Amino acid sequence: MDRQDDFNVSRRALLAGAAFAGVLGTVLATVPTAGQEEAMETGPAPDLASLPHEKVTLVAPPFVHPHQQVSAGGPRVVEFVMTIEEKELVIDEYGTTVHAMTFNGSVPGPLMVVHQDDYVELTLINPDSNMLQHNIDFHSSTGALGGGALTLINPGEQVKLRWRATRPGVFVYHCAPGGPMIPWHVVSGMNGAIMVLPRDGLKDGRGNPLRYDKVYYVGEQDFYVPRDEEGNFKTYESAGDGYDDMVKVMRTLTPSHVVFNGAVGALTGENAMTSKVGETVLIVHSQANRDTRPHLIGGHGDHVWQGGKFNNAPDVDLETWFIAGGSAGAALYTFLQPGIYAYVNHNLIEAVELGATAHFMVEGEWNDDLMVQVQAPTPIGG
């Protein structure tokens, strides 16, 4: 049997293991497909032909595609295309690798931005070069397991899903192909976020407008890499080959790595996020699987939506904020001093030992009124 035969056998086995497991199969039996919708008693179909259609090209995090903070008109149909990519990913400075599952090739997947009451129209593509079934569950959508029951596709297939963004906020999306495949795909990197802005933009607790000069998207990812008898991280020929070992590590609930944007150091050094004194930055932070506690060392959360929902008044002046597993949050901060700011998960063990650290590099003039070194280090009594 040659390598191509091995590939085909592995693919068939993994597809069989993923097929409509558990609750997904039950829901699929009750959800109308594109060909069944006319037979269902549903509400009036929107006249989408009369709405503006906008094609948006997604960009890799931490960057975010161009968008308006305040909507210039009524609802639109916002069209996105995402391609699923199964790829080997180096996740630390020691060369540790995982067989990642990704939306558009990045961990996390791209941040999508729309406004409340816009229609999100996503074309999801699963190339024939992949081995696994995939789908997408939008926490921001309503019905059909967040769209997961309408988007399950095999390698070599694509699907188009449309849903209305009725709730403003930042929300997780992730792959959820059914049963034990769900956590495996999520902790292999297959998650991202969508931001649904209020049509009139962000507001503080008194209804005053809030704006940002820049937005960055930080996706926190927990990886579960198996070790060999000597404690070294193991490598595998394919994702399927490592599945059993990885599940054993997953069941310990103890990640081997907790990182931002796919790898240790992905947002530090030359990859640090940048700003200037006086600029206001919106930080969108998601964690599809575990609770986390972001903290900006040397700064604060001026306005923070810990639950990520923009209809709620933001908390103010936070030192550290909480994001529950399976959700996203957002924080606004205006930088007041230049220098390097560390942005961390303030479980400092995870930040320092497992990798959940990012940097902001901020340019500008130092303000002695906010901080000054009164005396340089000298011998005691000097």
C-alpha positions as CSV (number, residue, x, y, z in Angstrom):
1,M,0.0,0.0,0.0
2,D,1.5,3.3,-1.0
3,R,1.3,6.7,0.7
4,Q,-1.7,7.8,-1.2
5,D,-3.5,4.6,-0.2
6,D,-2.5,5.3,3.4
7,F,-3.9,8.8,3.1
8,N,-7.2,7.5,1.7
9,V,-7.6,4.9,4.4
10,S,-6.9,7.3,7.2
11,R,-9.3,9.8,5.7
12,R,-12.1,7.3,5.5
13,A,-11.5,6.2,9.1
14,L,-11.5,9.7,10.5
15,L,-14.6,10.7,8.5
16,A,-16.5,7.6,9.8
17,G,-15.5,8.6,13.4
18,A,-16.8,12.1,12.9
19,A,-20.0,11.4,11.1
20,F,-23.0,13.0,12.8
21,A,-22.1,11.9,16.3
22,G,-24.4,12.5,19.3
23,V,-26.7,15.5,19.3
24,L,-25.5,16.7,15.9
25,G,-27.2,13.8,14.1
26,T,-30.5,14.4,16.0
27,V,-30.5,18.0,15.1
28,L,-29.7,17.4,11.4
29,A,-32.8,15.3,11.1
30,T,-35.0,18.3,12.0
31,V,-33.2,21.2,10.2
32,P,-34.3,22.3,6.7
33,T,-31.7,22.2,4.0
34,A,-31.7,24.6,1.1
35,G,-34.0,22.4,-0.9
36,Q,-36.4,21.9,2.0
37,E,-36.9,25.5,3.1
38,E,-40.0,26.1,0.9
39,A,-41.8,23.2,2.6
40,M,-41.3,24.6,6.1
41,E,-43.6,27.1,7.7
42,T,-41.3,29.9,8.4
43,G,-41.4,33.7,8.7
44,P,-41.4,36.0,5.7
45,A,-38.2,35.7,3.7
46,P,-36.2,38.9,3.6
47,D,-35.9,40.7,0.2
48,L,-32.2,40.5,0.3
49,A,-31.9,41.4,-3.4
50,S,-32.8,45.0,-2.3
51,L,-30.0,45.2,0.3
52,P,-26.4,46.2,-0.4
53,H,-24.0,43.3,-0.7
54,E,-20.4,43.8,0.4
55,K,-17.6,41.3,-0.2
56,V,-15.1,41.4,2.6
57,T,-11.6,39.9,2.4
58,L,-10.5,38.5,5.8
59,V,-7.0,39.1,7.3
60,A,-5.0,37.1,9.7
61,P,-5.0,38.0,13.4
62,P,-4.1,40.0,15.3
63,F,-5.1,42.4,12.5
64,V,-8.7,43.0,11.5
65,H,-10.2,43.8,8.1
66,P,-11.2,47.5,7.4
67,H,-14.7,48.4,8.7
68,Q,-16.8,51.3,9.8
69,Q,-17.4,51.7,13.5
70,V,-20.7,53.4,12.9
71,S,-23.0,52.1,10.2
72,A,-23.5,54.5,7.3
73,G,-26.9,53.1,6.4
74,G,-29.3,50.2,6.8
75,P,-28.6,46.5,7.0
76,R,-26.3,44.9,4.4
77,V,-25.4,41.4,3.3
78,V,-21.8,40.9,4.2
79,E,-20.1,38.2,2.3
80,F,-17.1,36.3,3.6
81,V,-15.2,33.3,2.3
82,M,-13.1,31.0,4.6
83,T,-11.0,28.1,3.6
84,I,-10.3,25.3,6.1
85,E,-6.7,24.4,6.2
86,E,-5.2,21.4,8.1
87,K,-1.5,22.2,8.6
88,E,1.5,21.4,10.7
89,L,2.1,24.3,13.1
90,V,5.2,25.0,15.2
91,I,4.0,26.3,18.6
92,D,7.1,27.0,20.6
93,E,10.8,28.0,20.5
94,Y,11.8,24.3,20.8
95,G,10.1,23.3,17.5
96,T,7.2,21.5,19.1
97,T,4.6,20.8,16.4
98,V,0.9,20.1,16.2
99,H,-1.4,19.1,13.4
100,A,-3.5,22.2,13.5
101,M,-7.0,22.6,12.1
102,T,-7.6,26.2,11.1
103,F,-10.0,28.6,9.5
104,N,-8.1,30.4,6.7
105,G,-4.7,29.0,7.9
106,S,-4.4,31.0,11.2
107,V,-4.9,30.2,14.9
108,P,-7.3,31.8,15.8
109,G,-9.3,32.2,12.6
110,P,-9.9,35.7,11.3
111,L,-12.1,38.2,13.2
112,M,-15.2,39.1,11.2
113,V,-16.8,42.5,11.7
114,V,-20.4,43.3,10.9
115,H,-23.1,45.6,12.4
116,Q,-26.3,44.5,14.2
117,D,-29.0,43.4,11.8
118,D,-26.6,42.8,9.0
119,Y,-26.7,39.4,7.3
120,V,-23.6,37.3,7.5
121,E,-23.2,35.2,4.4
122,L,-20.2,32.8,4.7
123,T,-18.9,30.4,2.0
124,L,-17.0,27.7,3.9
125,I,-14.6,25.6,1.8
126,N,-13.1,22.2,2.8
127,P,-10.4,21.5,0.2
128,D,-9.9,17.9,-1.1
129,S,-6.3,18.0,0.4
130,N,-7.8,17.9,3.9
131,M,-8.6,14.6,5.7
132,L,-11.5,15.6,8.0
133,Q,-15.1,16.7,8.0
134,H,-15.5,20.3,9.4
135,N,-18.3,22.8,10.0
136,I,-18.8,26.1,11.8
137,D,-20.8,27.0,14.9
138,F,-21.4,30.8,15.4
139,H,-22.2,31.6,19.0
140,S,-23.7,34.8,17.7
141,S,-26.3,33.2,15.5
142,T,-29.7,31.6,16.2
143,G,-30.7,28.0,15.4
144,A,-29.2,24.8,14.0
145,L,-26.4,24.5,16.5
146,G,-25.2,27.9,15.5
147,G,-25.1,26.9,11.9
148,G,-23.1,23.7,12.7
149,A,-26.0,21.5,11.6
150,L,-26.1,23.2,8.2
151,T,-22.4,23.4,7.4
152,L,-20.9,20.0,7.9
153,I,-18.8,19.3,4.8
154,N,-16.4,16.6,3.7
155,P,-13.1,17.2,2.0
156,G,-13.7,18.5,-1.5
157,E,-17.0,20.2,-0.6
158,Q,-18.1,23.8,0.2
159,V,-21.2,25.2,1.7
160,K,-22.8,28.7,2.0
161,L,-24.6,29.8,5.2
162,R,-26.5,33.0,5.8
163,W,-27.7,34.3,9.2
164,R,-28.8,37.6,10.7
165,A,-26.6,39.2,13.3
166,T,-29.3,40.2,15.8
167,R,-27.2,40.5,18.9
168,P,-24.3,43.1,19.3
169,G,-21.1,42.0,20.9
170,V,-18.0,39.8,20.3
171,F,-18.6,36.1,20.0
172,V,-16.7,32.9,19.5
173,Y,-17.1,30.7,16.4
174,H,-15.6,27.2,16.2
175,C,-15.7,23.9,14.5
176,A,-18.2,21.4,16.0
177,P,-18.5,18.3,13.8
178,G,-20.1,16.1,16.5
179,G,-19.3,14.0,19.5
180,P,-15.6,13.6,20.5
181,M,-14.5,15.4,17.3
182,I,-15.8,18.7,18.8
183,P,-13.1,19.2,21.6
184,W,-10.4,17.7,19.4
185,H,-11.0,20.2,16.6
186,V,-11.3,23.2,19.0
187,V,-8.1,22.5,20.9
188,S,-6.4,21.8,17.6
189,G,-6.9,25.5,16.7
190,M,-10.2,25.6,14.9
191,N,-11.8,28.6,16.5
192,G,-12.1,32.4,16.0
193,A,-14.4,35.3,16.7
194,I,-16.9,37.7,15.2
195,M,-17.6,41.3,16.3
196,V,-21.2,42.6,15.8
197,L,-21.0,46.3,16.4
198,P,-24.1,48.3,17.3
199,R,-25.3,50.3,14.2
200,D,-24.5,53.6,16.0
201,G,-21.2,52.3,17.4
202,L,-19.9,51.6,20.9
203,K,-21.2,53.5,23.9
204,D,-20.1,54.0,27.5
205,G,-22.5,53.5,30.4
206,R,-24.0,56.9,29.9
207,G,-24.7,56.6,26.2
208,N,-21.7,58.6,25.1
209,P,-19.9,57.4,22.0
210,L,-16.7,55.5,22.2
211,R,-14.2,55.1,19.3
212,Y,-11.0,53.3,18.8
213,D,-8.0,54.2,16.7
214,K,-6.9,50.6,16.3
215,V,-8.3,47.1,16.9
216,Y,-6.4,43.9,17.6
217,Y,-7.6,40.4,17.9
218,V,-6.0,38.1,20.4
219,G,-7.1,34.5,20.4
220,E,-6.0,32.4,23.3
221,Q,-5.4,28.7,22.5
222,D,-4.8,25.7,24.7
223,F,-2.8,22.9,23.2
224,Y,-2.5,19.3,24.5
225,V,0.7,17.8,23.1
226,P,1.5,14.2,24.2
227,R,5.0,13.4,25.6
228,D,7.1,10.3,25.3
229,E,8.6,8.2,28.1
230,E,11.5,10.7,28.4
231,G,9.2,13.7,28.7
232,N,9.8,15.0,25.2
233,F,6.9,16.2,23.0
234,K,5.9,13.6,20.5
235,T,5.4,14.1,16.7
236,Y,3.0,12.2,14.4
237,E,2.7,11.6,10.7
238,S,-0.9,12.9,10.7
239,A,-3.5,14.3,13.0
240,G,-5.3,10.9,13.1
241,D,-2.1,9.1,14.2
242,G,-1.9,11.3,17.3
243,Y,-5.6,11.3,18.1
244,D,-5.7,8.7,20.9
245,D,-2.6,10.0,22.6
246,M,-3.9,13.6,22.4
247,V,-7.3,12.6,23.9
248,K,-5.5,11.1,26.9
249,V,-3.8,14.5,27.5
250,M,-7.0,16.4,26.9
251,R,-8.8,14.4,29.6
252,T,-6.3,15.5,32.2
253,L,-7.6,19.1,31.6
254,T,-4.0,20.2,31.8
255,P,-2.7,21.9,28.6
256,S,0.9,21.6,27.6
257,H,0.8,25.1,26.0
258,V,-1.5,28.1,26.5
259,V,-0.6,30.7,23.8
260,F,-1.8,33.7,22.1
261,N,-2.4,33.5,18.3
262,G,-1.1,30.0,17.8
263,A,2.3,29.9,19.3
264,V,4.6,31.0,22.1
265,G,5.9,34.5,21.1
266,A,3.5,35.0,18.2
267,L,2.8,38.5,19.5
268,T,6.1,39.5,20.9
269,G,9.4,40.9,19.6
270,E,9.1,41.8,15.9
271,N,5.5,40.6,16.0
272,A,4.4,42.9,18.9
273,M,1.3,44.9,18.4
274,T,2.0,48.6,18.0
275,S,0.4,51.9,19.1
276,K,1.3,55.5,20.1
277,V,0.7,57.6,23.2
278,G,-2.8,59.0,22.9
279,E,-4.2,56.3,20.7
280,T,-7.2,54.2,21.9
281,V,-6.9,50.5,21.1
282,L,-9.7,48.0,21.2
283,I,-8.5,44.5,22.2
284,V,-10.8,41.7,21.3
285,H,-9.9,38.5,23.2
286,S,-11.4,35.0,22.8
287,Q,-11.0,31.7,24.5
288,A,-13.0,28.9,22.9
289,N,-12.4,26.3,25.6
290,R,-11.0,27.6,29.0
291,D,-11.6,30.5,31.3
292,T,-9.0,33.3,31.2
293,R,-8.1,36.6,32.9
294,P,-6.4,39.1,30.6
295,H,-4.3,41.9,32.1
296,L,-2.3,44.7,30.5
297,I,0.8,45.2,32.6
298,G,1.4,48.9,33.0
299,G,-2.1,49.8,31.7
300,H,-5.8,49.2,32.4
301,G,-9.1,48.4,30.9
302,D,-10.7,51.9,30.5
303,H,-13.9,50.3,29.3
304,V,-14.3,46.5,29.3
305,W,-17.1,44.3,28.1
306,Q,-16.2,41.2,30.1
307,G,-19.1,39.2,28.7
308,G,-18.5,40.7,25.3
309,K,-22.0,42.0,24.8
310,F,-22.2,45.6,23.7
311,N,-25.8,46.2,24.8
312,N,-24.5,46.0,28.4
313,A,-22.8,49.0,30.0
314,P,-19.0,48.4,30.1
315,D,-17.1,48.0,33.3
316,V,-14.5,50.8,33.8
317,D,-11.0,51.1,35.1
318,L,-10.4,47.4,35.5
319,E,-6.9,46.0,36.3
320,T,-7.8,42.4,35.1
321,W,-10.9,41.1,33.5
322,F,-12.6,37.7,33.1
323,I,-13.5,35.9,29.9
324,A,-15.4,32.6,30.3
325,G,-14.4,29.6,28.3
326,G,-16.4,29.6,25.0
327,S,-16.7,33.3,24.8
328,A,-15.0,36.5,23.8
329,G,-14.6,39.9,25.5
330,A,-13.4,43.4,24.5
331,A,-11.4,46.1,26.3
332,L,-10.7,49.7,25.3
333,Y,-7.5,51.4,26.5
334,T,-5.9,54.7,25.7
335,F,-2.1,54.5,26.0
336,L,-0.6,57.2,28.2
337,Q,3.1,56.2,28.3
338,P,5.6,54.9,25.7
339,G,7.4,51.6,26.0
340,I,6.7,47.9,26.1
341,Y,3.4,46.7,27.7
342,A,3.0,43.0,28.4
343,Y,-0.5,41.7,27.7
344,V,-0.9,38.4,29.6
345,N,-3.3,35.8,30.9
346,H,-2.9,36.7,34.6
347,N,-2.7,33.1,35.6
348,L,1.0,33.9,35.6
349,I,2.0,30.3,35.4
350,E,0.2,30.0,32.1
351,A,1.6,33.4,31.0
352,V,5.3,32.8,31.8
353,E,5.6,29.0,31.7
354,L,3.1,28.0,29.1
355,G,3.3,31.0,26.7
356,A,0.2,33.2,27.1
357,T,2.0,36.5,26.7
358,A,1.8,39.3,24.1
359,H,3.5,42.7,23.8
360,F,2.4,46.2,22.8
361,M,5.2,48.5,21.6
362,V,4.0,52.1,22.2
363,E,5.8,55.1,20.8
364,G,5.6,58.6,22.2
365,E,7.0,61.0,24.9
366,W,7.3,59.9,28.5
367,N,5.2,61.7,31.1
368,D,7.1,62.2,34.4
369,D,3.9,63.3,36.1
370,L,2.6,59.7,35.7
371,M,5.8,58.0,36.7
372,V,9.4,58.9,37.4
373,Q,12.4,57.1,38.9
374,V,13.2,59.5,41.8
375,Q,16.5,57.7,42.6
376,A,18.5,55.2,40.6
377,P,19.6,52.0,42.3
378,T,22.4,52.7,44.7
379,P,24.0,50.8,47.6
380,I,21.8,50.8,50.7
381,G,22.3,53.9,52.7
382,G,23.9,55.7,49.7
